Amino acid sequence: MKIELQVIGSSLRSIAEEMGAVLIRSAFSANIKERRDCSTALFDERGRMIAQAEHIPVHLGALPDAIAAVRAHDPAPEDVFILNDPYAGGTHLPDITLVSRTAVGFAATRAHHADVGAAEPGSLPAGSRRLDEEGVVIPPTRLDEATLEELTARMRNPGERRGDLRAQLGANRLASRRLEELCARRGRELVVAAMDELHDYAERRVRAAIAALPDGRFEASDVLETEEGDLEVRAAVTIDGDELEIDFAGTAPQHEGNLNCPLAVTRSASYFVIRCLTDPDAPASGGAFAPVTVRAPEDSLVNARPPAAVAAGNVETSSRIADVVFLALGGAIDVPAQGQGTMNNVTLGSDGFTYYETIGGGQGACPDADGPSAVHVAMSNTLSTPTEALELAYPIRVERNALRLGSGGAGTHRGGDGVVRELRVLEPCRLSIVSERRRHAPQGRNGGAPGAPGRNLLNGQALPAKVTRALEPGDVVRIETPGGGGYGSPGLPAS
C-alpha cells in the first residue's frame, strides 16, 4: 500500500505540473508564457489542496479560499467558475482563477493577467484607493463563451486576454482527463483514499517538525513604506506542542491606499514561512497547513474589508508578512537574514499594449551560505522576461540588465546582490511602479550588515517607491533592486 500511495501521489503531482506546462505553453501574454506568473493545483471533494505545481507561493496558499467560494455555489460536474474578487476567494484583481470539477474533486488555475481594465494600463496602479479603481471585479461566476467575451471586452487587449483565459481552460480540462485516466487505472475509491492519506501524511510531518521547536511566544514587527509614513506589521508566533498560532494583533489599520490584503493572502504568506522552516520536503498539500492557525484583526492592513484597494497587498504586503513571521520565528530557531522584501512591480502600457514584470533582487544570507543574487524572493517565484521576447512584443528596449554589485550586506556570509534594470520606452505610455525597501534596507542577522535599499529613477531623477507617471518616447526607467542582508559579523570565519 505504501508503494501504491507513492505512485498515486506522484501521479497527482505530475498532473498538477502538466497543467502548468499546458497553461504556460498555450498562453499569449509574456507575463504567463515567459515569466510563468501562474499556478495550478488539485483539490479533493472537501476543498482541501492535495497536490500543486511548484509555482507562485502567494497564489497557492490562497487557492483554498477560491475553492471554498466556488463550492458555496454548488457547481455541477460540467461547470467552470471564474473569479478574481479578493473578498470572495481571490487575491488581487489581475490574478484570475478558474475552478472546475473533476472525478475526485476540483482543479484550479490562477494566472496574473497583464490587464484587467483598471484606470491605469496594467491594472497595478500606484495610487488606487478603492477596489473598483483596480479593474473588473469578478465574483465567482459560471464561465461560458458569452461571459468570457463580456469580461474580456472590458479589458485592454481583449484578444490577448481571451488567449490567456483559454489557456487556463485548457489546463483545467487536461486535469479532468488525466484524473479520469488515473481513476480508470487505479479505481476511484483507491485514488480518493490516497488523497486522504497524502493530506494526513503532510499534516503528521509538519506537526512533528513543529513539536521539535521550542514552545513559547515570539514577536516581531516591520514596516511598509508610504508617502505619508510607515505602516507597521506586527506578528506574534506561539508554539505549543505540535501546533502553531500566528497573531497579527497590533498591525496597522486598513490603509487608504492599496497596500491592504485579504485574509487569504495573509494566510498564504504565513504558510509559506512555516513550510520553509519546518519540513520543506513534506508533500505540498493542505495538510501541511492544518497545524497552523492565523489570526488577524478585521479592518486591518492584513485582513481588509471591501471596498478597500488591494493591488499592492498581494505583492508587497505579502512580502512583508513573510519577513515578519521569519523574524518572529528567529527567536526560536536560526533563520536567514532579510532578503529584498519586495517584488519591484513595474507596469508599462497604453491602449495598445500592457506589460508587467517583477524584478529579482538579493536574498538574505543563511547561517551556512551566502545569499543568492538576482532572484525572486519569498512570495514570488517567477522568471525574468527574456530581453529578446520583451523587445519583440513591446515598444520597449532593454538598455541594461545587470547585477547591482556590492548591494548585498557584508557578513560572515554575504547577502545576495540586487539587480539594475533599465528600460527605454519607444512610444508614449504610462508607467506604474509599486515597490518597497526604498527607505528601510533589508536587515542583516547576527551582526551581518544590511543590504542596500532599492532606488527608482526616471531619466536619472529619483522616483518614489510607489508612483504613476506619463512617459514619452526615449524616457528611461531605471530600477535598482535591494540587496539581501548579511549573516554574522564581517571578518569572522564561517562556522
Secondary structure as GFF3:
##gff-version 3
##sequence-region A 1 495
A	DSSP	alpha_helix	2	26	.	.	.	ID=ss1
A	DSSP	alpha_helix	30	33	.	.	.	ID=ss2
A	DSSP	beta_strand	38	44	.	.	.	ID=ss3
A	DSSP	beta_strand	49	52	.	.	.	ID=ss4
A	DSSP	alpha_helix	57	60	.	.	.	ID=ss5
A	DSSP	alpha_helix	63	71	.	.	.	ID=ss6
A	DSSP	beta_strand	80	83	.	.	.	ID=ss7
A	DSSP	beta_strand	95	102	.	.	.	ID=ss8
A	DSSP	beta_strand	105	112	.	.	.	ID=ss9
A	DSSP	three_ten_helix	131	133	.	.	.	ID=ss10
A	DSSP	beta_strand	141	142	.	.	.	ID=ss11
A	DSSP	alpha_helix	145	152	.	.	.	ID=ss12
A	DSSP	alpha_helix	158	186	.	.	.	ID=ss13
A	DSSP	alpha_helix	188	211	.	.	.	ID=ss14
A	DSSP	beta_strand	216	226	.	.	.	ID=ss15
A	DSSP	beta_strand	229	240	.	.	.	ID=ss16
A	DSSP	beta_strand	243	247	.	.	.	ID=ss17
A	DSSP	alpha_helix	263	277	.	.	.	ID=ss18
A	DSSP	three_ten_helix	286	289	.	.	.	ID=ss19
A	DSSP	beta_strand	292	295	.	.	.	ID=ss20
A	DSSP	pi_helix	313	317	.	.	.	ID=ss21
A	DSSP	alpha_helix	318	329	.	.	.	ID=ss22
A	DSSP	beta_strand	345	349	.	.	.	ID=ss23
A	DSSP	beta_strand	354	357	.	.	.	ID=ss24
A	DSSP	alpha_helix	387	393	.	.	.	ID=ss25
A	DSSP	beta_strand	396	404	.	.	.	ID=ss26
A	DSSP	beta_strand	418	425	.	.	.	ID=ss27
A	DSSP	beta_strand	429	434	.	.	.	ID=ss28
A	DSSP	beta_strand	455	458	.	.	.	ID=ss29
A	DSSP	beta_strand	461	463	.	.	.	ID=ss30
A	DSSP	beta_strand	466	471	.	.	.	ID=ss31
A	DSSP	beta_strand	476	480	.	.	.	ID=ss32
###
